[in-house]
Amino acid sequence: MNEPLFKNSFIRDKNTAFEIVKGMLLLTFIMKVLYVAFAISLMSTLVIAIIQNRIASLFNIIDITTYVFIPLLLIFMCVVLKVRNTPKGGQSEESFVITDDEMIWTSSNTMRTYAIKDIYTYYDTRYYIIVIPKGITPMIPAIKKDSFTLGNAEGFIDFL
């Protein structure tokens, strides 16, 4: 095993899960979809105000989808993500050891190893670096920025 380049350790709890969900939603596809949906809705509202005829009923359907379906979908996704990222028992100690070629994540006495080349992407949020490896993970690996015991957040982001 190579020498560790970065180490990080912190307690994951419900607040951590909330920050992970919030960070992912702000930086991911979901928010981009909401921005586009809002723009379409705004344009359709303007068209309805100007045209006021039968064509406007199509835009009413778009408005209903935008104002009802998409927010409900977003709320559902938030709840699912928060539940998935809250440790059983309410909290767990998370530790990360990152070497040149792998990231070892220990959570709730379960160790997972990911090859650095298999990290699909990462999100740099206010308090966490959310790492998205290829494949399915039971929880999303999130590294708390102010909890590095070896290296620092800026160095880790540059490394990724």
N, C-alpha and C positions, 0 to 999 in steps of 0.2 A: 504494500500500500504506500502511496506517495505521502509526503508530509502534508499536513493540513495547511491550506492557504487562508481559510476563513473558518471561524467557529462562532456559533450563535446559540443562545439559550434563553428561553423565557417561558412564562406560563400562558397557555392558550385558554381563553374562557369565552363567555357569551359576548363580551365587548370586542374581543379579537374577531370573532365570527362576524359581528356587525361591521367592523372596519374592513374586513376582507370583502364582504358583499358590496359594501358601499364603494370601495375602491374599484372592484371589477365592473360594477355597473357604470361608473363614471368614465371608465377608460375603454369599454368594450363596444361591441357591435350593437348591443341593446340600446344604448344611449344614442348611437348614430341613427338607428331606426326611429327612435322617438323624435329626434330632431326633424327627420324627413317627414314623419307623419304629422307633426305639428305644422310644418311649412305647407304641406298639402291641405291640411284642415283650414289654415288661415286663408290660403288662396281660394278654397272652395267657398268659404264664408263670404269673401269679397264678391265672388261670382254670383252667389245667391242674392246678395244685396243689390247687385247691378242688374242681373237678368230677370229674376223673379218669374220664371216660367217653368214648364215641365222638365226641362233639362236639369233644373236645380235639384230635383229629387235624387238624381244620381249623386250629387255632392252631399246631400243629407246622409246617404248611406256611408259615404267616406267619413263624414263627421261622427256618425254613431260609432263606426269602427275605431276611429281615433280616440274619441273621448270615453268609450266604455270598454271595448275589448282589449286594447293595448294596455291601458293602466291595470286592468284585472290580470292580464298575463304577466305584467311586470311585478305586481304584488305577489302572485303565485311563485314566480321564479325567485324572488327575494326570500320568501319563507322557506322554500326548498333549499336554497343555498345556505341560509343561516342554520337550518337544522343539520345539514350535512357537515357544516364546518364547526359546529359546537361539539366538543368532546363529550363522550358518555361520562356521566358523573359530574358534568359542569365545568371541569377544568383538567388540563393535563400539562405536564412539562414537555416542552418541545426543545429539541436540540438538533442543530445542523452542523455537520462537518463537511467542508467542501475542499476537495483536492483538485489537482490538475484535470483529472478525468472522471470524477464522480462526486455526487452529492449524497451524503448519508443523512437521512432524516429519521429521528427517533421521536415517537409520539405515543403516549400511553403504553410504554414498554413494547412497542412494535417498531421494528427497524425496517425502513425501506431504503433501497439504494437505486439511484438514477444516474445513468451516464450523462455527463455534461453535454455530450453531443445529442442526447435525446431530450434536452430541454427545448420545448417548442417555442415558447416566448416567456416574457416576464412583464409585469406591470409595476411601475414605480409609483406607489401611492404616498400619501403624506407620512404615514407611520410604518408601512410595511413594503417589502419587496415580495410580490406575489409571483411565484414561480410555477409555470404551467408545463409539466413534462408531457411527452407523448403518452397516450394511453389513458386509462381511467384510474383515478386515485380516489380513495374513500373520503379524504379531505384534501383541500387545496393547500399545498405547501406555502406558507407565508412566513417570511423572515422579518422579525422586528428590527427596524433600522437602528434603534439605540441600544440593542442588546448584543452587539458583537463583542466577543471576548478575545478574538484574534482577527485582525483586519478591521475594515470599516465598511459602511454601506456604499459609499462612493466607489471604493475599490472593487467591491463585489459587483456592482452594476457595470463597471468598466470591464471586469472579467467576463461577465456574461456576454 
